Amino acid sequence: MKPKDNSPSVFAVITTIILCFSTICIIILVMQFTFNYKIIKHEKDFKKIKVKIDSSKSSTSKGGTRSTYFYFNKGSFLRPHNGSGFGLKHQSHEIEINEYMAKHHDSVYIWYLDRGTSKFAYEDQKNIVISQEIENNQTIKIYFLIYIVFLVLVIKLRYTFKSNVTTKD
């Protein structure tokens, strides 16, 4: 009788790493989905206002992407790009914001909902544009579906592999 080898196979290690990475990505995408959904759901509640920017803060993440936040009204902020993440579209308005502020004494138009939910608005814009949020949420739904299929396949392969090992003994 052979002693049973309990060390994980290469397949199991690779599958576990991919599963962990994809789960983290899905969690990030779900947070983005909820933020986009909030904008879509409250489309009619946004008010176009002109604000004076108090300060801006830029930081660079490990991936080399730069995030800039423009602060106004003692704690509210405007993020000049909408959306984030891999495979999602995001349109940066940082250049337009800086140009407009240079001409208008650090003031800019925004679509404002609450302290953390605001979008850049052009001066002549009458309605908030949410097409990017809708498109990104459709993409996130597809990613989530792919993740679920992958998860089901991993569980099925794991169960099949485990039952094959048990029947061979």
MOKA-V203647 format. One record per pair of residues at least 4 apart in sequence whose ideal C-beta (glycine too) atoms are under 8 Angstrom apart, sorted by the first residue. I is the first residue (numbers start at 1). J is the second residue. If there is no record, write none. Layout:
BEGIN
<<I:J> <I:J>>
END
This chain:
BEGIN
<<4:169> <8:12> <8:13> <8:16> <9:13> <10:14> <11:15> <11:161> <12:16> <13:17> <14:18> <15:19> <15:154> <15:157> <15:158> <16:20> <17:21> <18:22> <19:23> <19:150> <19:151> <19:154> <20:24> <21:25> <22:26> <22:147> <22:150> <23:27> <23:147> <24:28> <25:29> <25:85> <25:86> <25:143> <26:30> <26:143> <26:144> <26:147> <27:31> <28:32> <28:85> <29:33> <29:85> <29:88> <29:140> <29:143> <29:144> <30:34> <30:140> <30:144> <31:35> <32:36> <32:83> <32:84> <32:85> <32:88> <32:136> <32:140> <33:37> <33:137> <33:140> <33:141> <34:38> <35:39> <35:117> <36:40> <36:83> <36:133> <36:134> <36:136> <36:137> <36:140> <37:41> <37:133> <37:137> <38:42> <38:113> <38:117> <39:43> <39:46> <39:113> <39:117> <39:119> <39:128> <39:130> <39:133> <40:130> <40:133> <40:134> <40:137> <42:46> <42:113> <42:117> <43:128> <43:130> <45:113> <46:111> <46:112> <46:113> <46:119> <46:128> <47:111> <47:112> <47:113> <48:109> <48:110> <48:111> <48:112> <48:121> <48:125> <48:128> <49:109> <49:110> <49:112> <50:107> <50:108> <50:109> <50:110> <51:72> <51:73> <51:76> <51:78> <51:107> <51:108> <51:109> <51:110> <51:112> <52:72> <52:105> <52:106> <52:107> <53:70> <53:71> <53:72> <53:78> <53:101> <53:106> <53:107> <53:108> <54:71> <54:72> <54:73> <54:74> <55:70> <55:71> <56:68> <56:69> <56:70> <56:71> <57:68> <57:69> <57:71> <58:66> <58:67> <58:68> <58:69> <59:66> <59:67> <60:64> <60:65> <60:66> <60:67> <61:65> <61:66> <61:67> <67:79> <68:79> <68:80> <68:94> <69:77> <69:78> <69:79> <70:77> <70:78> <70:80> <70:97> <70:108> <71:75> <71:76> <71:77> <71:78> <72:76> <72:77> <72:78> <72:110> <75:115> <76:112> <76:114> <76:115> <76:116> <76:118> <77:115> <77:116> <77:118> <78:97> <78:108> <78:110> <78:118> <78:119> <78:120> <79:118> <80:92> <80:93> <80:94> <80:97> <80:120> <81:90> <81:91> <81:92> <81:93> <81:94> <82:90> <82:91> <82:119> <82:132> <82:133> <83:88> <83:89> <83:90> <83:91> <83:132> <83:133> <83:136> <84:88> <84:90> <87:139> <87:143> <88:136> <88:139> <88:140> <89:132> <89:135> <89:136> <90:132> <91:132> <93:97> <93:120> <94:98> <95:99> <96:100> <96:120> <96:122> <97:101> <97:108> <97:120> <98:102> <99:103> <100:104> <100:107> <100:108> <100:109> <100:123> <101:105> <101:106> <101:107> <101:108> <104:108> <108:120> <109:120> <109:121> <109:122> <109:123> <109:125> <110:118> <110:119> <110:120> <110:121> <111:118> <111:119> <111:120> <111:121> <111:128> <112:117> <112:118> <113:117> <113:118> <119:128> <121:125> <121:128> <125:129> <130:134> <131:135> <132:136> <133:137> <134:138> <135:139> <136:140> <137:141> <138:142> <139:143> <140:144> <141:145> <142:146> <143:147> <144:148> <145:149> <146:150> <147:151> <148:152> <149:153> <150:154> <151:155> <152:156> <153:157> <154:158> <155:159> <156:160> <157:161> <158:162> <159:163> <160:164> <161:165> <162:166> <163:167> <164:168> <165:169>>
END
